């Protein structure tokens, strides 16, 4: 017996929608008339919009075209199977029951249905129904090389490119594991390499891919923690030449410093040596994770929420820094903040003085 519909859900909106478009292409191509193809937007912001989306979808699967004997319908990016106020609503539950009843009555020979859903709560009865009744697939994206490596290699191959050792990890760390961002950056680097393709290296990634999430201050932060005073002063000049402000720059420096203080404390305690690896961090989290109760979201205040590859890069120069140095840096950043409040027209001068004080 043929499945009533195809159902794709997952944890990454980009992956789910891309898989949906791949499934939709042959379905759309199987009918000749545009009137035989319907895409219903399943993204709802209110309970009323949930009812409206489901009503539009039911109408689409029940209304056959005047010409043509088949129809294809896509309920795209349904977002009311999640554990949210909207998803928990009794009104939503009743609307989903109507949707399920309508799906049970369709003839797959007459109507081909595709449903994509993000986010979802896999504990929900409604979600389990979609998994059981349809041809179901769940796409789970994880912020690690194993989960994204295959996707990145396939994307690079489309452009005739290859990924050098370490490139996958560097790109994931640079983009904080965002599937949408890493695929976009692959396209950008392929364009840079040219029509003949080439090798995407870690150095190329560090040169071309901005560090998403750290703003436009990355060069200054990198230069500072490379303990390179001339580079730091040059980066500060460029930052303010482009109209930058000191506050977010200080914030980025403090965030990096917070992580380094935690790493240095663990290293000095003998928890790991040199740049920490994934296993080192997992063991350390087992011993000290309880100290971070209530700080489970990604934050510089909790070292165990950071990507291991990112931390390994930060830890590369850890031996050149003492814990005392890092604590003094933190005090210097606080004083820099006080300085820009006292001298708001001289923010660049305050940051240059801070860099010289810390690195000279």
C-alpha positions in Angstrom: 0.0 0.0 0.0 1.4 3.4 -1.0 2.0 6.0 1.7 -0.6 8.7 2.0 2.0 11.5 1.9 5.7 12.3 2.3 6.7 13.9 5.6 10.0 15.6 6.4 10.9 17.1 9.8 14.1 18.1 11.5 16.1 20.4 13.7 17.5 22.7 11.0 15.1 24.8 9.0 17.6 25.1 6.1 18.1 21.3 5.8 14.4 20.6 6.1 13.4 23.1 3.4 16.2 22.0 1.1 15.1 18.4 1.4 11.6 19.5 0.7 12.6 21.3 -2.4 14.5 18.2 -3.6 11.3 16.1 -3.1 9.0 18.7 -4.6 10.9 19.0 -7.9 10.0 15.6 -9.2 6.4 15.9 -7.9 6.0 19.3 -9.6 7.5 17.9 -12.8 5.0 15.0 -12.8 2.1 17.3 -13.7 1.9 19.6 -16.7 -0.5 22.3 -15.6 0.5 24.9 -13.1 -3.0 24.7 -11.6 -2.2 21.2 -10.6 0.6 22.4 -8.3 -0.2 24.0 -4.9 2.3 25.2 -2.2 0.6 26.1 1.1 2.6 28.1 3.6 2.5 26.2 6.9 4.3 28.9 9.0 1.8 30.4 11.5 2.3 33.1 14.0 -1.1 32.8 15.8 -3.6 30.1 16.4 -5.9 31.8 13.9 -3.2 31.5 11.3 -2.9 27.7 12.1 -6.5 27.3 11.4 -6.2 29.3 8.2 -3.2 27.3 6.9 -4.9 24.0 7.6 -8.1 25.1 5.9 -6.1 26.3 2.8 -4.3 22.9 2.7 -7.5 20.9 3.0 -9.1 22.9 0.3 -6.0 22.3 -1.9 -6.0 18.5 -1.6 -9.8 18.3 -2.0 -10.2 20.6 -5.0 -9.2 18.7 -8.2 -8.2 20.7 -11.3 -10.6 21.1 -14.2 -8.0 19.8 -16.6 -5.6 17.0 -15.6 -6.2 13.9 -13.5 -3.6 14.5 -10.8 -2.6 17.2 -8.4 0.5 17.8 -6.2 0.4 19.8 -2.9 3.1 20.8 -0.5 2.3 22.0 3.0 5.6 23.8 3.5 7.4 24.4 6.8 4.6 23.6 9.2 5.6 25.1 12.6 2.7 24.1 14.9 3.9 20.6 15.8 6.4 22.2 18.3 6.3 22.5 22.1 5.1 26.1 22.0 2.0 27.9 23.3 0.6 27.7 19.8 1.6 24.0 19.5 0.0 23.1 22.9 -3.3 24.9 22.1 -6.5 22.8 22.1 -7.6 24.7 19.1 -4.4 23.7 17.2 -5.0 20.1 18.3 -8.5 20.1 16.9 -7.3 21.7 13.6 -4.6 19.0 13.3 -7.3 16.3 13.8 -9.2 17.8 10.8 -5.9 17.8 8.8 -5.3 14.2 9.6 -8.8 13.2 8.7 -8.5 14.9 5.4 -5.2 13.2 4.6 -6.7 9.8 5.5 -9.4 10.3 2.8 -7.1 11.2 -0.1 -6.2 8.8 -2.9 -2.4 8.9 -3.5 -3.1 8.1 -7.2 -5.0 11.4 -7.5 -3.1 13.7 -5.1 0.5 13.5 -4.1 1.2 15.3 -0.8 4.4 16.6 0.7 4.6 18.0 4.2 7.7 19.6 5.8 7.7 20.6 9.5 10.2 22.6 11.6 10.4 22.7 14.6 8.7 19.7 16.0 8.2 18.0 19.3 8.7 14.3 18.7 6.8 13.4 21.9 3.5 14.7 20.5 0.8 12.3 19.5 0.2 14.4 16.3 3.9 14.1 15.3 3.9 10.3 15.8 0.8 10.1 13.6 2.6 11.9 10.7 5.6 9.6 11.2 3.5 6.4 11.1 1.1 7.3 8.3 3.5 8.9 5.8 6.8 8.2 4.2 8.8 10.0 7.0 12.3 11.3 7.3 13.8 13.2 10.2 16.9 15.4 9.6 18.9 16.1 12.7 21.7 18.7 12.3 24.5 18.7 14.9 27.2 21.2 15.4 30.1 18.9 14.6 32.2 17.9 11.6 30.6 14.4 11.4 27.1 15.7 10.9 28.0 18.5 8.4 31.1 17.0 6.7 29.2 15.0 4.1 26.9 17.9 3.3 29.9 20.3 2.8 31.8 17.8 0.7 28.8 17.3 -1.6 28.3 21.1 -1.8 32.0 21.7 -2.7 31.9 19.0 -5.3 29.1 20.8 -7.1 31.6 23.6 -7.8 34.5 21.2 -8.6 36.2 22.0 -5.3 37.6 19.8 -2.5 38.0 20.4 1.2 41.5 20.2 2.7 42.1 18.5 6.0 40.9 20.8 8.8 38.8 22.9 6.5 35.4 21.4 7.6 36.2 22.0 11.3 37.4 25.5 10.6 34.3 26.4 8.6 32.0 25.0 11.3 33.8 26.9 14.0 33.7 30.1 12.0 30.0 29.9 11.4 29.0 28.3 14.7 27.7 25.2 12.8 24.9 27.0 10.9 24.1 24.9 7.9 22.7 27.8 6.0 25.9 29.8 6.6 28.4 27.1 5.8 26.7 26.2 2.5 26.6 29.9 1.6 30.3 30.3 2.4 31.2 27.2 0.3 29.5 28.9 -2.6 31.4 32.2 -2.0 34.8 30.5 -1.7 34.1 28.4 -4.9 33.4 31.7 -6.7 36.7 33.1 -5.4 38.6 30.0 -6.6 37.0 30.3 -10.1 35.3 28.1 -12.7 38.1 25.4 -12.5 37.5 24.9 -8.8 40.3 24.0 -6.4 41.0 23.2 -2.8 39.3 25.0 0.0 41.9 25.2 2.7 41.8 26.3 6.4 43.8 29.4 5.5 41.4 30.4 2.8 38.5 30.0 5.2 40.3 32.2 7.8 40.9 34.8 5.1 37.5 34.9 3.5 34.9 33.7 6.0 33.8 36.3 8.7 33.4 34.9 12.2 29.6 35.0 12.5 28.5 35.9 16.0 31.6 38.0 16.9 30.6 41.0 14.8 33.1 43.0 12.8 35.7 43.1 15.6 37.3 39.8 15.0 40.5 41.1 13.5 41.2 43.2 16.6 40.4 40.3 19.0 42.6 37.9 17.0 45.5 40.4 16.9 45.2 41.1 20.6 45.3 37.4 21.6 48.1 36.7 19.2 49.9 39.2 21.5 50.9 41.2 18.4 50.9 44.9 19.4 51.5 46.4 15.9 48.8 44.2 14.3 46.4 45.1 17.2 47.0 48.9 16.8 46.5 48.6 13.0 43.2 46.7 13.6 42.0 49.3 16.1 42.8 52.1 13.6 40.8 50.3 10.9 37.9 49.6 13.3 37.5 53.3 14.1 38.2 54.5 10.6 35.2 52.5 9.5 33.1 54.3 12.1 33.2 51.6 14.8 32.4 52.0 18.5 34.5 50.9 21.4 31.7 49.2 23.4 31.1 46.2 21.2 34.9 45.9 20.7 35.4 45.7 24.5 32.6 43.2 24.8 34.2 40.9 22.2 37.6 41.2 24.0 36.0 40.4 27.3 34.1 37.4 25.9 37.3 35.9 24.5 39.1 36.6 27.8 36.4 34.9 29.8 36.9 31.7 27.8 40.7 31.9 28.1 40.5 32.4 31.9 38.4 29.2 32.2 40.7 27.3 29.9 43.8 28.5 31.7 42.4 27.5 35.1 41.6 24.0 33.8 45.0 23.7 32.2 46.8 24.9 35.3 44.8 22.3 37.3 46.1 19.6 35.0 42.7 18.8 33.5 44.3 19.0 30.0 47.5 20.1 28.5 47.8 22.6 25.6 44.9 23.1 23.3 41.9 21.1 24.7 40.4 18.3 22.5 36.8 17.1 22.5 37.5 14.3 24.9 39.3 16.6 27.3 36.3 18.9 27.4 33.8 16.1 27.9 35.8 14.8 30.9 36.1 18.3 32.3 32.4 18.9 31.9 31.7 15.7 33.8 33.8 17.0 36.7 32.9 20.7 36.7 29.7 21.0 34.7 27.6 21.3 37.8 29.3 24.7 38.5 27.5 26.1 35.5 24.0 25.2 36.4 21.6 27.6 34.8 24.1 28.6 32.1 23.4 25.9 29.5 22.8 28.2 26.5 25.8 29.1 24.3 27.8 31.7 26.3 31.3 32.8 27.0 30.5 32.4 30.7 30.3 28.6 30.2 33.3 27.0 28.4 31.4 23.7 28.0 28.9 25.3 25.6 31.6 26.2 23.1 32.6 24.2 20.0 35.7 22.0 20.7 37.5 23.1 17.5 37.0 26.7 18.3 38.4 26.2 21.8 41.4 24.3 20.4 42.2 27.3 18.2 42.0 29.6 21.2 44.1 27.3 23.2 47.0 27.2 20.7 48.6 30.2 22.4 47.6 29.4 25.9 51.1 28.5 27.0 52.2 32.1 26.3 49.7 33.5 28.8 49.6 33.3 32.5 46.3 33.3 34.5 47.6 36.5 36.1 47.9 38.1 32.6 44.3 37.2 31.7 43.0 38.6 34.9 44.9 41.8 34.4 43.5 42.0 30.8 40.0 41.8 32.3 40.7 44.6 34.6 42.2 46.7 31.7 39.0 46.1 29.7 36.9 47.4 32.6 39.1 50.4 32.9 38.8 51.0 29.2 35.0 51.1 29.5 35.3 53.7 32.3 37.7 55.6 30.1 35.3 55.9 27.1 32.6 57.2 29.5 35.0 59.8 30.7 36.5 60.6 27.2 33.7 59.7 24.8 35.3 61.7 22.0 38.6 59.8 22.4 37.5 56.2 22.2 40.2 55.2 19.7 42.9 56.7 21.9 41.5 54.8 24.9 41.6 51.5 23.1 45.1 52.1 21.8 46.3 52.9 25.3 44.6 49.7 26.6 46.4 47.6 23.9 49.8 49.2 24.7 49.3 48.7 28.4 48.4 45.0 28.0 50.8 44.0 25.2 53.8 46.3 25.2 
